[in-house]
Amino acid sequence: MTSLAPGLWLDARVVASVRPNESTDCLVVVDEALTDAPVLHRLEDALFAAGRSTRTLPLPPRATIEQALLLADVLASTPLVVAVGGGSVIDLVAIARAATNDDLRRRITSPQRSGAVMLPASATPAPRFIAVPTTVGTGAESSGIATVVVDGRRRLVIGPCMRPDAAVIDPLATASEPAPVRRGGILEIYLRLAGPYLASRDGDAVSDPLRIASARALLALDPVRPESAIDIARISALSHSPLLALRDAPFGVRTWFLCADLAQALGVPKTTVLGAIAPAIWARIADGDERWGNAQRLREFWSRTAGSSEGDDPADGLRTLAVQWGVTSIPASLAKDLDIDALAESTARAWGWGLPMLRSLRPRDIADVYRDVLDPRHRAHPAAAGARADLRPVAHGVDSWTRTTERGEDE
């Protein structure tokens, strides 16, 4: 399991230490937009203290299989790699590291209908891997799942070897992250905690209280404070924990699959569409469509984490919250030429039609969600018609975020 080193760099130095008869080489893969980031100097000091000589490789933050395989050829002779960047850069390195193993490479690249690839739990590819995330939300630094684009489609690669050996959560690395981007990341974590809760009818005596408490703590954090990055990352790591998910329904976070496909089709970050798609799905759950989740569990989760009463509409509340945080803007110009039905067919083929991710959901169901998000004239469900603009959950820190936005302190 990944060891989180919150700004102390101790665990990273342990992982980076030179083994007997091992080369001192270390490759630092960094987002090409971050080559002057102050955290790189701190990283160089930590690696030097561990006895490493470093090479830096700036790359665009795009996790494509072509780029991953090229990087894998470089990593084959490297004992240590460090990824500095957002989730795409960390995913790219995770995929490339796995692809240094011929069997894992074949599994990742083989043609298949499903959008998910399961790797053997026993797989232990070299080299050792340290992640230094510069954004919050994806939790790529602590996740056993990475995404890569294969033949123009996102593919989920799942296995313990996707998880870095150490992650350094340093406020210096995330200090320049814009507030709306950070809020989008926090919303992603919140929905990752919510998904399995909503997908279960019976609940679990251990994971349910942990998810509720984690989501409440997440909403109580001040996203403007750089130091909040450490606590956000801790909650994000918990949301990815296999122990927390031990009794969860597999693939309970169904929002991810639609968000990932729509974002890729529009050419925008996933968080750009997350704040619009999630309320549309929650509206369907509230209307009683059990294929998306359980209505009673949805009301429980929203009321216990956002401080609203169980009589409030969770979809309306989530939509209002997303608007207040500035994470719902999808430029209309991007969607005008999109073939929604073709995209829905593609989503269903990769994740639905009996596959465990979207199970019994059909292209028409998925297209309805996309249209709710992209076409204001289309409302497949009455609950998607609009939010109550004055709904402001006041407990657990949500209202403080609203006031911060209104004051313009983080715009």
VMD Tcl script that draws the C-alpha trace (Angstrom):
set ca {
  {0.00 0.00 0.00}
  {1.24 3.47 -0.80}
  {2.86 5.30 2.07}
  {1.79 8.94 2.23}
  {4.59 11.24 3.30}
  {2.92 14.61 4.03}
  {5.63 17.07 3.10}
  {8.28 15.32 5.15}
  {9.80 13.35 2.26}
  {10.97 10.66 4.67}
  {9.19 7.73 3.05}
  {10.28 8.91 -0.39}
  {13.90 8.89 0.74}
  {13.49 5.34 2.03}
  {12.00 4.16 -1.27}
  {14.65 6.10 -3.19}
  {17.61 4.72 -1.24}
  {20.15 2.90 -3.38}
  {20.15 -0.88 -2.97}
  {23.37 -2.94 -3.08}
  {24.77 -3.26 -6.62}
  {22.04 -0.96 -7.94}
  {22.53 1.96 -10.30}
  {22.08 5.39 -8.74}
  {20.05 6.56 -11.76}
  {16.62 8.10 -11.21}
  {14.24 9.38 -13.85}
  {11.98 12.29 -12.89}
  {8.96 12.49 -15.22}
  {7.40 15.93 -14.88}
  {4.47 17.69 -16.50}
  {6.06 19.88 -19.17}
  {4.25 22.91 -17.74}
  {5.89 22.43 -14.33}
  {9.61 22.34 -15.14}
  {10.19 25.46 -13.02}
  {7.97 24.37 -10.12}
  {9.57 25.09 -6.72}
  {8.78 21.58 -5.51}
  {11.32 20.18 -8.00}
  {14.15 21.74 -5.97}
  {12.88 20.05 -2.83}
  {12.64 16.78 -4.76}
  {16.21 17.10 -6.01}
  {17.45 17.63 -2.44}
  {15.59 14.52 -1.24}
  {16.92 12.38 -4.07}
  {20.46 13.67 -3.58}
  {20.25 12.80 0.11}
  {19.21 9.28 -0.94}
  {22.30 8.99 -3.13}
  {20.53 9.38 -6.46}
  {21.65 11.06 -9.67}
  {18.64 12.35 -11.58}
  {17.52 12.89 -15.15}
  {14.42 14.98 -15.83}
  {11.99 14.12 -18.63}
  {9.27 16.74 -19.29}
  {6.19 15.24 -20.95}
  {2.71 16.48 -21.90}
  {0.08 15.37 -19.36}
  {-1.62 12.85 -21.64}
  {-1.76 9.18 -20.68}
  {-1.89 7.50 -24.08}
  {-0.74 3.95 -24.68}
  {1.73 5.12 -27.33}
  {3.43 7.49 -24.91}
  {3.31 4.92 -22.11}
  {5.05 2.27 -24.21}
  {7.80 4.68 -25.23}
  {8.32 5.58 -21.59}
  {8.30 1.89 -20.61}
  {11.34 1.31 -22.84}
  {13.18 4.00 -20.88}
  {12.08 2.64 -17.51}
  {13.27 -0.87 -18.32}
  {16.80 0.15 -17.34}
  {15.89 2.57 -14.55}
  {15.72 1.45 -10.89}
  {13.65 4.43 -9.70}
  {11.11 6.75 -11.31}
  {9.40 9.81 -9.83}
  {6.26 11.35 -11.33}
  {5.61 15.04 -10.69}
  {2.27 16.33 -11.94}
  {-1.45 15.72 -11.87}
  {-3.33 12.46 -12.24}
  {-2.56 12.09 -15.95}
  {1.20 12.19 -15.41}
  {1.04 9.78 -12.47}
  {-1.21 7.43 -14.45}
  {1.17 7.60 -17.41}
  {4.10 6.51 -15.27}
  {2.04 3.79 -13.57}
  {1.03 2.34 -16.96}
  {4.59 2.62 -18.30}
  {6.02 0.88 -15.25}
  {3.55 -2.00 -15.66}
  {4.37 -2.20 -19.36}
  {8.03 -2.99 -18.59}
  {6.65 -6.48 -17.88}
  {5.84 -8.30 -21.14}
  {2.80 -10.12 -19.72}
  {1.31 -6.95 -18.22}
  {2.00 -5.05 -21.43}
  {0.05 -7.65 -23.39}
  {-2.88 -7.47 -20.98}
  {-3.02 -3.67 -21.11}
  {-2.77 -3.37 -24.89}
  {-4.81 -6.36 -26.11}
  {-8.00 -5.48 -28.03}
  {-11.15 -6.04 -25.99}
  {-14.68 -4.75 -25.63}
  {-14.53 -3.94 -21.92}
  {-13.02 -0.66 -20.81}
  {-11.46 -2.31 -17.75}
  {-8.34 -4.47 -17.51}
  {-7.59 -6.50 -14.38}
  {-3.90 -7.17 -13.67}
  {-2.71 -10.06 -11.44}
  {-2.48 -9.14 -7.77}
  {0.95 -10.77 -7.66}
  {2.45 -8.54 -10.37}
  {5.46 -6.54 -9.14}
  {6.97 -4.62 -12.05}
  {10.16 -2.62 -11.72}
  {11.22 0.15 -11.20}
  {10.26 1.55 -7.81}
  {7.81 4.44 -8.15}
  {7.32 7.68 -6.20}
  {4.48 10.11 -6.95}
  {4.52 13.84 -6.19}
  {0.98 15.04 -7.04}
  {0.47 18.68 -7.95}
  {-3.34 18.49 -7.91}
  {-5.96 17.00 -5.62}
  {-8.95 14.88 -6.52}
  {-7.97 11.91 -8.66}
  {-6.00 10.31 -5.85}
  {-3.73 8.72 -8.46}
  {-0.90 8.82 -5.92}
  {-2.71 6.33 -3.70}
  {-4.91 4.42 -6.15}
  {-4.58 0.93 -7.54}
  {-6.30 2.12 -10.72}
  {-4.82 4.07 -13.62}
  {-6.37 5.24 -16.88}
  {-4.81 5.17 -20.32}
  {-6.18 5.95 -23.77}
  {-6.03 2.90 -26.06}
  {-7.36 3.16 -29.61}
  {-9.02 6.46 -28.79}
  {-10.85 5.22 -25.67}
  {-10.07 5.44 -21.98}
  {-9.19 2.13 -20.42}
  {-9.14 1.46 -16.68}
  {-6.16 -0.64 -15.61}
  {-6.73 -2.16 -12.19}
  {-4.23 -3.89 -9.94}
  {-2.04 -3.32 -6.87}
  {0.98 -2.64 -9.06}
  {-0.70 0.56 -10.31}
  {-0.23 2.08 -6.87}
  {3.01 4.06 -6.35}
  {5.41 2.80 -3.69}
  {5.38 6.21 -1.98}
  {3.53 9.47 -2.38}
  {4.76 12.85 -1.21}
  {1.91 15.21 -0.33}
  {3.63 18.57 -0.12}
  {1.62 21.83 0.01}
  {4.39 23.42 -2.06}
  {3.48 21.09 -4.94}
  {-0.21 22.04 -4.97}
  {0.08 25.70 -3.96}
  {-0.45 27.02 -7.50}
  {-3.56 24.94 -8.16}
  {-6.47 27.32 -9.01}
  {-9.31 27.31 -6.48}
  {-12.00 26.12 -8.96}
  {-9.75 23.25 -10.02}
  {-9.19 22.28 -6.41}
  {-12.92 22.43 -5.71}
  {-13.50 20.17 -8.70}
  {-11.02 17.73 -7.21}
  {-12.77 17.85 -3.85}
  {-16.11 17.19 -5.55}
  {-14.55 14.17 -7.26}
  {-13.42 12.76 -3.90}
  {-16.84 13.45 -2.38}
  {-18.56 11.54 -5.16}
  {-16.04 8.71 -4.87}
  {-17.01 8.36 -1.22}
  {-20.70 8.59 -2.09}
  {-20.80 6.16 -5.01}
  {-20.48 2.82 -3.21}
  {-22.75 4.10 -0.41}
  {-25.51 4.82 -2.91}
  {-24.96 1.57 -4.81}
  {-25.62 -0.55 -1.71}
  {-29.06 -1.33 -0.32}
  {-27.98 -2.87 2.97}
  {-24.90 -0.91 3.90}
  {-21.90 -1.95 5.97}
  {-21.32 -1.30 9.66}
  {-17.67 -0.36 9.11}
  {-17.45 1.42 5.76}
  {-20.69 3.43 6.02}
  {-19.66 5.52 9.07}
  {-16.16 5.99 7.63}
  {-17.55 7.28 4.33}
  {-19.95 9.65 6.09}
  {-17.27 10.99 8.44}
  {-14.75 11.38 5.62}
  {-17.20 13.25 3.40}
  {-18.16 15.58 6.25}
  {-14.52 16.27 7.05}
  {-13.83 16.92 3.38}
  {-16.56 19.56 3.12}
  {-15.29 21.20 6.30}
  {-11.85 21.90 4.82}
  {-10.91 25.34 3.55}
  {-9.72 24.83 -0.04}
  {-7.97 28.20 -0.12}
  {-5.41 27.20 2.52}
  {-2.40 25.46 0.89}
  {-2.06 23.23 3.95}
  {-5.49 21.75 3.21}
  {-3.87 19.73 0.43}
  {-2.49 17.28 3.00}
  {-5.88 16.57 4.57}
  {-7.59 16.42 1.17}
  {-5.01 13.86 0.06}
  {-5.51 11.81 3.22}
  {-9.26 11.62 2.62}
  {-8.67 10.89 -1.05}
  {-6.36 8.01 -0.12}
  {-9.00 6.64 2.22}
  {-11.60 6.81 -0.56}
  {-9.31 4.54 -2.62}
  {-8.55 2.13 0.21}
  {-9.21 -1.55 -0.62}
  {-10.10 -2.10 3.04}
  {-12.81 0.56 2.90}
  {-14.18 -1.06 -0.26}
  {-13.96 -4.61 1.10}
  {-17.73 -5.18 1.10}
  {-18.69 -2.54 -1.46}
  {-20.56 -3.27 -4.65}
  {-17.91 -3.37 -7.41}
  {-17.76 -0.24 -9.57}
  {-20.19 1.65 -7.37}
  {-18.91 5.06 -8.58}
  {-20.96 5.04 -11.78}
  {-20.61 8.77 -12.39}
  {-16.97 8.22 -13.33}
  {-17.69 6.24 -16.49}
  {-20.02 8.81 -18.01}
  {-17.81 11.71 -16.92}
  {-14.70 10.13 -18.40}
  {-16.34 9.43 -21.77}
  {-18.06 12.80 -22.08}
  {-14.93 14.70 -21.03}
  {-12.85 12.85 -23.59}
  {-15.42 13.50 -26.32}
  {-15.47 17.22 -25.50}
  {-11.71 17.46 -24.97}
  {-12.03 18.90 -21.45}
  {-10.85 17.77 -17.98}
  {-13.11 15.29 -16.22}
  {-13.89 17.74 -13.42}
  {-15.38 20.11 -16.02}
  {-18.33 17.75 -16.56}
  {-18.47 16.14 -13.13}
  {-20.51 18.90 -11.52}
  {-23.16 18.58 -14.24}
  {-23.35 14.80 -14.69}
  {-23.45 13.85 -11.01}
  {-26.65 15.83 -10.22}
  {-28.32 14.36 -13.32}
  {-27.55 10.86 -12.07}
  {-28.60 11.72 -8.53}
  {-31.94 12.94 -9.92}
  {-32.52 9.50 -11.40}
  {-31.64 7.82 -8.13}
  {-34.06 10.12 -6.26}
  {-36.76 9.20 -8.81}
  {-36.35 5.56 -7.85}
  {-34.20 4.20 -10.69}
  {-32.31 1.51 -8.76}
  {-29.91 0.92 -11.65}
  {-28.12 4.12 -10.66}
  {-28.41 3.76 -6.89}
  {-30.70 3.60 -3.87}
  {-32.92 6.63 -3.19}
  {-33.06 6.23 0.59}
  {-29.29 5.83 0.84}
  {-28.87 8.95 -1.31}
  {-31.03 11.03 1.03}
  {-29.12 9.67 4.02}
  {-25.71 10.45 2.55}
  {-26.62 13.98 1.50}
  {-28.32 14.91 4.76}
  {-25.53 13.47 6.93}
  {-22.65 14.98 4.99}
  {-23.96 18.31 3.70}
  {-26.06 19.21 6.72}
  {-29.39 19.46 4.91}
  {-32.60 17.82 6.04}
  {-33.67 14.53 4.49}
  {-36.59 16.33 2.90}
  {-34.29 18.40 0.68}
  {-33.66 17.14 -2.82}
  {-30.06 15.85 -2.99}
  {-29.78 16.39 -6.76}
  {-30.85 20.02 -6.42}
  {-28.47 20.50 -3.51}
  {-25.51 18.96 -5.30}
  {-26.19 20.98 -8.43}
  {-26.36 24.21 -6.43}
  {-23.17 23.34 -4.61}
  {-21.39 22.63 -7.91}
  {-22.57 25.97 -9.31}
  {-21.38 27.82 -6.22}
  {-17.98 26.15 -6.50}
  {-17.69 26.97 -10.19}
  {-17.37 23.39 -11.44}
  {-20.32 23.09 -13.83}
  {-19.32 25.13 -16.87}
  {-19.38 23.16 -20.13}
  {-18.89 25.54 -23.09}
  {-21.89 25.19 -25.40}
  {-19.63 25.51 -28.42}
  {-17.95 22.21 -27.56}
  {-21.19 20.26 -27.51}
  {-22.96 21.59 -30.62}
  {-21.45 19.02 -33.00}
  {-21.37 16.10 -30.57}
  {-23.28 12.97 -31.63}
  {-24.82 12.13 -28.28}
  {-26.38 8.85 -29.37}
  {-23.10 7.58 -30.83}
  {-21.27 8.55 -27.64}
  {-23.89 6.78 -25.51}
  {-23.53 3.64 -27.65}
  {-19.77 3.77 -27.16}
  {-20.13 4.24 -23.39}
  {-22.56 1.33 -23.12}
  {-20.29 -0.92 -25.16}
  {-17.26 -0.24 -22.96}
  {-18.95 -0.19 -19.56}
  {-22.51 -1.51 -19.85}
  {-24.55 -4.15 -21.68}
  {-24.02 -6.59 -18.81}
  {-20.51 -5.52 -17.84}
  {-20.26 -4.84 -14.09}
  {-19.51 -1.13 -14.44}
  {-22.89 0.06 -15.77}
  {-24.63 -3.32 -15.69}
  {-28.14 -3.19 -17.13}
  {-27.99 0.44 -18.29}
  {-28.65 0.85 -22.01}
  {-27.49 3.48 -24.53}
  {-30.83 5.31 -24.27}
  {-30.41 5.68 -20.48}
  {-26.91 7.07 -20.92}
  {-27.91 9.38 -23.77}
  {-30.67 10.85 -21.56}
  {-28.06 11.82 -18.97}
  {-25.82 13.36 -21.60}
  {-28.74 15.36 -23.00}
  {-29.73 16.60 -19.54}
  {-26.21 17.94 -19.19}
  {-25.68 19.35 -22.68}
  {-29.15 20.46 -23.83}
  {-31.08 22.77 -21.48}
  {-34.27 22.04 -23.46}
  {-34.06 18.33 -22.60}
  {-35.16 17.17 -19.21}
  {-35.71 13.42 -19.02}
  {-36.53 13.67 -15.30}
  {-38.43 16.45 -13.53}
  {-35.80 16.54 -10.77}
  {-33.21 17.66 -13.31}
  {-35.18 20.82 -14.18}
  {-33.17 23.15 -11.96}
  {-31.79 23.83 -8.54}
  {-33.17 25.94 -5.75}
  {-30.67 28.75 -5.89}
  {-31.07 29.56 -2.21}
  {-30.18 26.07 -0.95}
  {-27.02 26.44 1.09}
  {-26.08 23.58 3.40}
  {-24.65 25.31 6.45}
  {-23.08 22.47 8.42}
  {-19.63 20.97 8.04}
  {-18.05 23.89 6.22}
  {-20.13 24.09 3.04}
  {-21.53 27.53 3.83}
  {-18.08 28.95 4.53}
  {-17.09 28.03 0.98}
  {-20.15 29.83 -0.37}
  {-19.28 32.99 1.53}
  {-15.66 32.79 0.34}
  {-16.78 32.60 -3.27}
  {-19.18 35.52 -2.85}
  {-16.44 37.67 -1.30}
  {-14.25 36.89 -4.30}
  {-11.25 36.01 -2.18}
  {-10.29 33.04 -4.32}
  {-11.51 34.09 -7.74}
}
mol new
graphics top color blue
foreach p $ca { graphics top sphere $p radius 0.5 }
foreach p [lrange $ca 0 end-1] q [lrange $ca 1 end] { graphics top cylinder $p $q radius 0.2 }
display resetview
